[in-house]
């Protein structure tokens, strides 16, 4: 028991020291702030496979990240604008996003892990206001492809300030029961 307490104390001391150095560093940059904030306060997601993104007919493979008891799997990062990389937040019937210029850079990847400070779950401070669901648009479609065992989400989106038609092919196996039971802030937001 003493060894466990000692190890926990060491981990806490290291975290406090890193946090103190980060907070009081005179040479902090926005990039380092996002990395540190994501690691210290973020949710941890694991890379579980890939999905296919199609933009105006051009296909690209995107990593899929999943965490237990979270309403979304995260696809990306994807370059939405010249200097802006972020994720598609996908549930069984949603493709949510948030304003990346309002704080969407508080994430980092280390190996196969993704640390995401604001994952739209609503359990932490929300940085990505406003939030939207592309699947609520009248031009959006959702279908199941039995051959590939994937859900196909099709919707319109602005990428690099141009209107684009997006299609995401996400394997069904990534959608688990715990996602349905997790609190889904965007779903509650759009009920109003």
C-alpha positions, 0 to 999 in steps of 0.5 A, a space after each residue: 500500500 505504501 508503494 502505491 501511495 508513493 507512486 501516486 504522489 510522484 505522479 501528482 508531483 510531476 503533473 503539478 510541476 509540468 503544469 506550473 512550468 507551462 503556466 508560468 513559462 514566459 515563452 509559451 506559444 499557442 501550439 505548446 498551450 494546445 498540446 499541454 492543455 490537451 495532455 493535462 486536461 483532455 480525454 484520451 482516445 485510441 486509434 482503432 482503425 481508418 475511415 474513408 473521406 471523399 471530398 468532391 470525388 477524391 478519397 483519403 483515409 482518416 484515422 479513427 479515434 475512440 474512447 470508452 463511454 464517449 458519444 463520438 468517434 473522432 475522424 482526423 485530423 483533417 485540414 479544414 483551412 490553411 492552418 486549421 486541422 481538426 476532427 469530424 465528431 461522428 455518432 451513429 446518426 450525427 457528424 458534429 463539428 465546432 468552430 475551430 477558430 474558437 479553441 479547436 487546437 487543444 489536442 495532441 497525438 502521441 503515438 496511437 493516442 489522441 488527447 482531446 481537451 474539448 471532445 463535444 461531450 459536454 463534460 468539460 469546458 466547451 471551447 468550440 462554440 458554436 457547434 453544429 451537426 452537418 446531418 441536420 441539413 436537408 441535403 445530408 444523407 445517411 445510408 448503410 452499405 451492407 457490402 462494406 459494412 459501413 455507414 455512409 454520411 454525405 453532407 455539404 461543408 466549407 473546406 478552405 473557404 469553398 463549398 464541398 460535398 463530403 462523404 464519410 464511410 465509417 465501419 459499423 464496428 466502431 459504433 458500440 453500445 457505450 456510445 449510445 449511453 454517453 451524454 451527447 451535448 450536441 444532441 441535447 443542444 439541437 433538441 431546443 
